[in-house]
Amino acid sequence: MSKIETLVATLDAQINKAVNKIEELKQANLSIQQELQSTQKQLQNQKQLTAEWEEKYEALKVANTILGSDDSKRETKLKINALIREIDYCIAELSQ
């Protein structure tokens, strides 16, 4: 075999190795992207669950202040006033 044929054969082998490595990296990249999408969905679900629990907690706090002691009456009155202002604002917006 001549020197050029040896170089061509070596170059061909290296190109095949590079092509195979590129394919492996594409597969790894695809796998990582799928894992990322899955993780992002889980994160979104966790955020939604957290928001739901925070909403429930706030509702429970309001209920406890309404049923609660004299200490929480002031907080209850403030919350009711805030809700009334919000309702008034909504009514005003609907009236326009």
N, CA, C and O atoms as a GROMACS GRO file, in nm:
protein
  384
    1MET      N    1   0.084  -0.117   0.000
    1MET     CA    2   0.000   0.000   0.000
    1MET      C    3   0.089   0.124   0.000
    1MET      O    4   0.189   0.132   0.072
    2SER      N    5   0.050   0.218  -0.081
    2SER     CA    6   0.133   0.338  -0.088
    2SER      C    7   0.103   0.431   0.028
    2SER      O    8   0.008   0.412   0.104
    3LYS      N    9   0.186   0.529   0.040
    3LYS     CA   10   0.174   0.624   0.151
    3LYS      C   11   0.042   0.701   0.143
    3LYS      O   12  -0.022   0.726   0.246
    4ILE      N   13   0.001   0.738   0.023
    4ILE     CA   14  -0.123   0.814   0.005
    4ILE      C   15  -0.243   0.728   0.044
    4ILE      O   16  -0.336   0.776   0.109
    5GLU      N   17  -0.241   0.602   0.004
    5GLU     CA   18  -0.352   0.512   0.038
    5GLU      C   19  -0.360   0.494   0.190
    5GLU      O   20  -0.470   0.487   0.246
    6THR      N   21  -0.247   0.486   0.255
    6THR     CA   22  -0.244   0.473   0.401
    6THR      C   23  -0.302   0.598   0.466
    6THR      O   24  -0.381   0.589   0.561
    7LEU      N   25  -0.263   0.714   0.415
    7LEU     CA   26  -0.316   0.839   0.469
    7LEU      C   27  -0.466   0.850   0.447
    7LEU      O   28  -0.539   0.894   0.536
    8VAL      N   29  -0.512   0.810   0.327
    8VAL     CA   30  -0.655   0.814   0.297
    8VAL      C   31  -0.730   0.718   0.389
    8VAL      O   32  -0.836   0.753   0.441
    9ALA      N   33  -0.677   0.600   0.409
    9ALA     CA   34  -0.742   0.502   0.496
    9ALA      C   35  -0.747   0.554   0.641
    9ALA      O   36  -0.849   0.539   0.709
   10THR      N   37  -0.639   0.614   0.686
   10THR     CA   38  -0.635   0.670   0.821
   10THR      C   39  -0.734   0.785   0.834
   10THR      O   40  -0.806   0.795   0.933
   11LEU      N   41  -0.736   0.871   0.733
   11LEU     CA   42  -0.829   0.984   0.732
   11LEU      C   43  -0.973   0.935   0.731
   11LEU      O   44  -1.058   0.989   0.801
   12ASP      N   45  -1.001   0.833   0.652
   12ASP     CA   46  -1.136   0.775   0.645
   12ASP      C   47  -1.177   0.718   0.780
   12ASP      O   48  -1.291   0.736   0.824
   13ALA      N   49  -1.086   0.650   0.846
   13ALA     CA   50  -1.114   0.593   0.978
   13ALA      C   51  -1.143   0.705   1.079
   13ALA      O   52  -1.234   0.694   1.161
   14GLN      N   53  -1.065   0.812   1.072
   14GLN     CA   54  -1.086   0.923   1.165
   14GLN      C   55  -1.219   0.994   1.138
   14GLN      O   56  -1.289   1.034   1.230
   15ILE      N   57  -1.254   1.007   1.010
   15ILE     CA   58  -1.383   1.068   0.974
   15ILE      C   59  -1.497   0.981   1.025
   15ILE      O   60  -1.595   1.033   1.078
   16ASN      N   61  -1.485   0.849   1.008
   16ASN     CA   62  -1.590   0.759   1.058
   16ASN      C   63  -1.603   0.770   1.210
   16ASN      O   64  -1.714   0.770   1.263
   17LYS      N   65  -1.490   0.778   1.279
   17LYS     CA   66  -1.492   0.796   1.425
   17LYS      C   67  -1.563   0.925   1.462
   17LYS      O   68  -1.645   0.929   1.554
   18ALA      N   69  -1.530   1.033   1.389
   18ALA     CA   70  -1.591   1.163   1.417
   18ALA      C   71  -1.741   1.160   1.392
   18ALA      O   72  -1.818   1.214   1.471
   19VAL      N   73  -1.782   1.097   1.283
   19VAL     CA   74  -1.925   1.085   1.251
   19VAL      C   75  -1.996   1.005   1.359
   19VAL      O   76  -2.105   1.042   1.402
   20ASN      N   77  -1.936   0.896   1.402
   20ASN     CA   78  -1.996   0.815   1.508
   20ASN      C   79  -2.007   0.894   1.639
   20ASN      O   80  -2.108   0.887   1.709
   21LYS      N   81  -1.903   0.969   1.669
   21LYS     CA   82  -1.905   1.051   1.791
   21LYS      C   83  -2.014   1.157   1.782
   21LYS      O   84  -2.083   1.183   1.880
   22ILE      N   85  -2.028   1.219   1.664
   22ILE     CA   86  -2.134   1.318   1.645
   22ILE      C   87  -2.272   1.256   1.668
   22ILE      O   88  -2.357   1.316   1.734
   23GLU      N   89  -2.293   1.137   1.616
   23GLU     CA   90  -2.421   1.068   1.636
   23GLU      C   91  -2.446   1.037   1.783
   23GLU      O   92  -2.557   1.054   1.834
   24GLU      N   93  -2.341   0.992   1.852
   24GLU     CA   94  -2.353   0.965   1.996
   24GLU      C   95  -2.390   1.093   2.071
   24GLU      O   96  -2.475   1.092   2.160
   25LEU      N   97  -2.325   1.203   2.035
   25LEU     CA   98  -2.352   1.331   2.102
   25LEU      C   99  -2.493   1.381   2.071
   25LEU      O  100  -2.559   1.439   2.157
   26LYS      N  101  -2.540   1.358   1.949
   26LYS     CA  102  -2.678   1.396   1.914
   26LYS      C  103  -2.777   1.318   2.000
   26LYS      O  104  -2.874   1.374   2.050
   27GLN      N  105  -2.752   1.189   2.016
   27GLN     CA  106  -2.840   1.106   2.098
   27GLN      C  107  -2.836   1.150   2.244
   27GLN      O  108  -2.939   1.156   2.311
   28ALA      N  109  -2.718   1.180   2.293
   28ALA     CA  110  -2.705   1.226   2.431
   28ALA      C  111  -2.776   1.360   2.449
   28ALA      O  112  -2.843   1.382   2.550
   29ASN      N  113  -2.762   1.448   2.351
   29ASN     CA  114  -2.826   1.578   2.356
   29ASN      C  115  -2.978   1.562   2.357
   29ASN      O  116  -3.047   1.630   2.433
   30LEU      N  117  -3.029   1.473   2.273
   30LEU     CA  118  -3.173   1.448   2.268
   30LEU      C  119  -3.223   1.396   2.402
   30LEU      O  120  -3.327   1.437   2.452
   31SER      N  121  -3.147   1.305   2.460
   31SER     CA  122  -3.184   1.250   2.591
   31SER      C  123  -3.185   1.358   2.698
   31SER      O  124  -3.276   1.362   2.781
   32ILE      N  125  -3.086   1.444   2.696
   32ILE     CA  126  -3.078   1.552   2.795
   32ILE      C  127  -3.193   1.650   2.775
   32ILE      O  128  -3.250   1.698   2.873
   33GLN      N  129  -3.228   1.680   2.650
   33GLN     CA  130  -3.339   1.770   2.624
   33GLN      C  131  -3.471   1.712   2.674
   33GLN      O  132  -3.553   1.785   2.730
   34GLN      N  133  -3.491   1.583   2.654
   34GLN     CA  134  -3.612   1.518   2.704
   34GLN      C  135  -3.616   1.522   2.857
   34GLN      O  136  -3.721   1.546   2.916
   35GLU      N  137  -3.503   1.498   2.918
   35GLU     CA  138  -3.495   1.503   3.064
   35GLU      C  139  -3.524   1.645   3.114
   35GLU      O  140  -3.591   1.663   3.215
   36LEU      N  141  -3.472   1.744   3.043
   36LEU     CA  142  -3.496   1.884   3.078
   36LEU      C  143  -3.644   1.917   3.068
   36LEU      O  144  -3.698   1.982   3.157
   37GLN      N  145  -3.709   1.874   2.962
   37GLN     CA  146  -3.853   1.899   2.946
   37GLN      C  147  -3.931   1.834   3.060
   37GLN      O  148  -4.024   1.893   3.115
   38SER      N  149  -3.894   1.713   3.093
   38SER     CA  150  -3.961   1.642   3.202
   38SER      C  151  -3.942   1.717   3.334
   38SER      O  152  -4.036   1.733   3.411
   39THR      N  153  -3.821   1.762   3.358
   39THR     CA  154  -3.792   1.835   3.481
   39THR      C  155  -3.866   1.968   3.485
   39THR      O  156  -3.915   2.010   3.590
   40GLN      N  157  -3.876   2.035   3.370
   40GLN     CA  158  -3.949   2.161   3.364
   40GLN      C  159  -4.098   2.140   3.391
   40GLN      O  160  -4.161   2.222   3.458
   41LYS      N  161  -4.153   2.031   3.341
   41LYS     CA  162  -4.294   1.999   3.369
   41LYS      C  163  -4.313   1.974   3.518
   41LYS      O  164  -4.410   2.022   3.578
   42GLN      N  165  -4.222   1.900   3.578
   42GLN     CA  166  -4.230   1.874   3.721
   42GLN      C  167  -4.221   2.002   3.800
   42GLN      O  168  -4.295   2.021   3.897
   43LEU      N  169  -4.131   2.091   3.760
   43LEU     CA  170  -4.115   2.219   3.828
   43LEU      C  171  -4.243   2.302   3.816
   43LEU      O  172  -4.287   2.363   3.913
   44GLN      N  173  -4.302   2.304   3.697
   44GLN     CA  174  -4.426   2.378   3.677
   44GLN      C  175  -4.538   2.320   3.765
   44GLN      O  176  -4.615   2.395   3.824
   45ASN      N  177  -4.545   2.188   3.772
   45ASN     CA  178  -4.646   2.125   3.857
   45ASN      C  179  -4.624   2.160   4.003
   45ASN      O  180  -4.719   2.187   4.077
   46GLN      N  181  -4.498   2.162   4.046
   46GLN     CA  182  -4.466   2.197   4.184
   46GLN      C  183  -4.501   2.343   4.213
   46GLN      O  184  -4.552   2.374   4.320
   47LYS      N  185  -4.474   2.431   4.118
   47LYS     CA  186  -4.510   2.572   4.135
   47LYS      C  187  -4.661   2.588   4.147
   47LYS      O  188  -4.710   2.664   4.230
   48GLN      N  189  -4.734   2.516   4.063
   48GLN     CA  190  -4.879   2.524   4.068
   48GLN      C  191  -4.931   2.469   4.201
   48GLN      O  192  -5.020   2.528   4.262
   49LEU      N  193  -4.875   2.359   4.245
   49LEU     CA  194  -4.915   2.301   4.373
   49LEU      C  195  -4.884   2.396   4.487
   49LEU      O  196  -4.965   2.412   4.579
   50THR      N  197  -4.768   2.459   4.482
   50THR     CA  198  -4.730   2.556   4.585
   50THR      C  199  -4.828   2.673   4.587
   50THR      O  200  -4.870   2.718   4.694
   51ALA      N  201  -4.864   2.722   4.469
   51ALA     CA  202  -4.959   2.834   4.461
   51ALA      C  203  -5.095   2.795   4.518
   51ALA      O  204  -5.159   2.874   4.587
   52GLU      N  205  -5.138   2.673   4.489
   52GLU     CA  206  -5.266   2.626   4.543
   52GLU      C  207  -5.261   2.618   4.696
   52GLU      O  208  -5.355   2.658   4.764
   53TRP      N  209  -5.150   2.565   4.748
   53TRP     CA  210  -5.138   2.553   4.894
   53TRP      C  211  -5.128   2.691   4.959
   53TRP      O  212  -5.180   2.710   5.069
   54GLU      N  213  -5.061   2.786   4.894
   54GLU     CA  214  -5.054   2.921   4.948
   54GLU      C  215  -5.192   2.985   4.952
   54GLU      O  216  -5.228   3.054   5.047
   55GLU      N  217  -5.271   2.960   4.846
   55GLU     CA  218  -5.407   3.013   4.842
   55GLU      C  219  -5.493   2.951   4.953
   55GLU      O  220  -5.570   3.021   5.020
   56LYS      N  221  -5.478   2.822   4.971
   56LYS     CA  222  -5.553   2.755   5.078
   56LYS      C  223  -5.510   2.807   5.215
   56LYS      O  224  -5.592   2.827   5.304
   57TYR      N  225  -5.379   2.830   5.230
   57TYR     CA  226  -5.327   2.882   5.356
   57TYR      C  227  -5.385   3.020   5.385
   57TYR      O  228  -5.425   3.049   5.498
   58GLU      N  229  -5.388   3.106   5.282
   58GLU     CA  230  -5.444   3.240   5.301
   58GLU      C  231  -5.592   3.232   5.338
   58GLU      O  232  -5.638   3.306   5.424
   59ALA      N  233  -5.666   3.144   5.272
   59ALA     CA  234  -5.807   3.127   5.304
   59ALA      C  235  -5.824   3.077   5.448
   59ALA      O  236  -5.914   3.122   5.519
   60LEU      N  237  -5.739   2.987   5.488
   60LEU     CA  238  -5.745   2.936   5.624
   60LEU      C  239  -5.711   3.045   5.725
   60LEU      O  240  -5.773   3.054   5.831
   61LYS      N  241  -5.613   3.128   5.692
   61LYS     CA  242  -5.579   3.238   5.780
   61LYS      C  243  -5.698   3.333   5.797
   61LYS      O  244  -5.728   3.377   5.908
   62VAL      N  245  -5.765   3.363   5.686
   62VAL     CA  246  -5.881   3.452   5.692
   62VAL      C  247  -5.990   3.388   5.777
   62VAL      O  248  -6.050   3.454   5.862
   63ALA      N  249  -6.015   3.260   5.755
   63ALA     CA  250  -6.118   3.191   5.833
   63ALA      C  251  -6.083   3.191   5.981
   63ALA      O  252  -6.169   3.210   6.066
   64ASN      N  253  -5.955   3.168   6.011
   64ASN     CA  254  -5.913   3.167   6.151
   64ASN      C  255  -5.924   3.305   6.214
   64ASN      O  256  -5.958   3.317   6.332
   65THR      N  257  -5.896   3.410   6.138
   65THR     CA  258  -5.908   3.543   6.195
   65THR      C  259  -6.054   3.580   6.219
   65THR      O  260  -6.086   3.650   6.314
   66ILE      N  261  -6.142   3.532   6.132
   66ILE     CA  262  -6.285   3.559   6.152
   66ILE      C  263  -6.335   3.486   6.276
   66ILE      O  264  -6.413   3.541   6.354
   67LEU      N  265  -6.291   3.364   6.293
   67LEU     CA  266  -6.335   3.285   6.408
   67LEU      C  267  -6.249   3.309   6.531
   67LEU      O  268  -6.282   3.266   6.641
   68GLY      N  269  -6.139   3.379   6.511
   68GLY     CA  270  -6.036   3.388   6.614
   68GLY      C  271  -6.067   3.480   6.729
   68GLY      O  272  -6.182   3.518   6.754
   69SER      N  273  -5.963   3.514   6.798
   69SER     CA  274  -5.971   3.589   6.922
   69SER      C  275  -5.981   3.739   6.894
   69SER      O  276  -5.987   3.782   6.779
   70ASP      N  277  -5.981   3.816   7.003
   70ASP     CA  278  -5.988   3.961   6.992
   70ASP      C  279  -5.864   4.018   6.924
   70ASP      O  280  -5.871   4.122   6.858
   71ASP      N  281  -5.751   3.951   6.939
   71ASP     CA  282  -5.627   3.998   6.879
   71ASP      C  283  -5.636   4.003   6.726
   71ASP      O  284  -5.577   4.090   6.662
   72SER      N  285  -5.709   3.911   6.670
   72SER     CA  286  -5.714   3.903   6.524
   72SER      C  287  -5.831   3.981   6.464
   72SER      O  288  -5.847   3.982   6.342
   73LYS      N  289  -5.912   4.044   6.545
   73LYS     CA  290  -6.026   4.120   6.492
   73LYS      C  291  -5.980   4.236   6.406
   73LYS      O  292  -6.040   4.264   6.302
   74ARG      N  293  -5.875   4.302   6.448
   74ARG     CA  294  -5.823   4.414   6.369
   74ARG      C  295  -5.778   4.366   6.232
   74ARG      O  296  -5.808   4.428   6.130
   75GLU      N  297  -5.705   4.255   6.231
   75GLU     CA  298  -5.658   4.198   6.104
   75GLU      C  299  -5.777   4.158   6.017
   75GLU      O  300  -5.774   4.176   5.895
   76THR      N  301  -5.881   4.103   6.078
   76THR     CA  302  -6.001   4.064   6.006
   76THR      C  303  -6.069   4.185   5.945
   76THR      O  304  -6.108   4.182   5.828
   77LYS      N  305  -6.082   4.292   6.022
   77LYS     CA  306  -6.144   4.413   5.970
   77LYS      C  307  -6.065   4.470   5.853
   77LYS      O  308  -6.123   4.513   5.754
   78LEU      N  309  -5.934   4.470   5.864
   78LEU     CA  310  -5.850   4.519   5.755
   78LEU      C  311  -5.868   4.434   5.629
   78LEU      O  312  -5.875   4.486   5.518
   79LYS      N  313  -5.874   4.304   5.648
   79LYS     CA  314  -5.891   4.214   5.534
   79LYS      C  315  -6.028   4.236   5.469
   79LYS      O  316  -6.038   4.240   5.346
   80ILE      N  317  -6.131   4.249   5.549
   80ILE     CA  318  -6.265   4.272   5.495
   80ILE      C  319  -6.269   4.405   5.421
   80ILE      O  320  -6.327   4.413   5.313
   81ASN      N  321  -6.208   4.509   5.478
   81ASN     CA  322  -6.204   4.638   5.410
   81ASN      C  323  -6.129   4.630   5.277
   81ASN      O  324  -6.169   4.691   5.178
   82ALA      N  325  -6.022   4.553   5.275
   82ALA     CA  326  -5.946   4.536   5.150
   82ALA      C  327  -6.031   4.464   5.046
   82ALA      O  328  -6.030   4.500   4.928
   83LEU      N  329  -6.105   4.363   5.090
   83LEU     CA  330  -6.193   4.291   4.998
   83LEU      C  331  -6.304   4.381   4.945
   83LEU      O  332  -6.339   4.374   4.827
   84ILE      N  333  -6.359   4.465   5.032
   84ILE     CA  334  -6.465   4.558   4.990
   84ILE      C  335  -6.410   4.656   4.888
   84ILE      O  336  -6.476   4.684   4.787
   85ARG      N  337  -6.291   4.709   4.912
   85ARG     CA  338  -6.230   4.801   4.816
   85ARG      C  339  -6.207   4.732   4.681
   85ARG      O  340  -6.228   4.792   4.576
   86GLU      N  341  -6.165   4.608   4.685
   86GLU     CA  342  -6.142   4.533   4.562
   86GLU      C  343  -6.274   4.511   4.487
   86GLU      O  344  -6.279   4.523   4.365
   87ILE      N  345  -6.379   4.479   4.560
   87ILE     CA  346  -6.511   4.460   4.498
   87ILE      C  347  -6.560   4.592   4.439
   87ILE      O  348  -6.613   4.594   4.328
   88ASP      N  349  -6.544   4.701   4.513
   88ASP     CA  350  -6.584   4.833   4.462
   88ASP      C  351  -6.509   4.867   4.334
   88ASP      O  352  -6.566   4.922   4.240
   89TYR      N  353  -6.382   4.835   4.332
   89TYR     CA  354  -6.301   4.863   4.213
   89TYR      C  355  -6.353   4.782   4.094
   89TYR      O  356  -6.365   4.835   3.983
   90CYS      N  357  -6.384   4.655   4.117
   90CYS     CA  358  -6.436   4.568   4.010
   90CYS      C  359  -6.570   4.620   3.958
   90CYS      O  360  -6.595   4.621   3.838
   91ILE      N  361  -6.655   4.663   4.051
   91ILE     CA  362  -6.786   4.717   4.011
   91ILE      C  363  -6.765   4.843   3.927
   91ILE      O  364  -6.832   4.863   3.825
   92ALA      N  365  -6.674   4.927   3.969
   92ALA     CA  366  -6.646   5.051   3.894
   92ALA      C  367  -6.593   5.019   3.755
   92ALA      O  368  -6.631   5.084   3.657
   93GLU      N  369  -6.508   4.921   3.745
   93GLU     CA  370  -6.454   4.882   3.614
   93GLU      C  371  -6.564   4.826   3.524
   93GLU      O  372  -6.567   4.854   3.404
   94LEU      N  373  -6.653   4.749   3.581
   94LEU     CA  374  -6.765   4.692   3.503
   94LEU      C  375  -6.864   4.798   3.460
   94LEU      O  376  -6.928   4.786   3.356
   95SER      N  377  -6.877   4.903   3.539
   95SER     CA  378  -6.972   5.011   3.509
   95SER      C  379  -6.925   5.097   3.391
   95SER      O  380  -7.007   5.159   3.323
   96GLN      N  381  -6.798   5.099   3.366
   96GLN     CA  382  -6.746   5.186   3.260
   96GLN      C  383  -6.771   5.130   3.124
   96GLN      O  384  -6.733   5.192   3.024
   0.00000   0.00000   0.00000
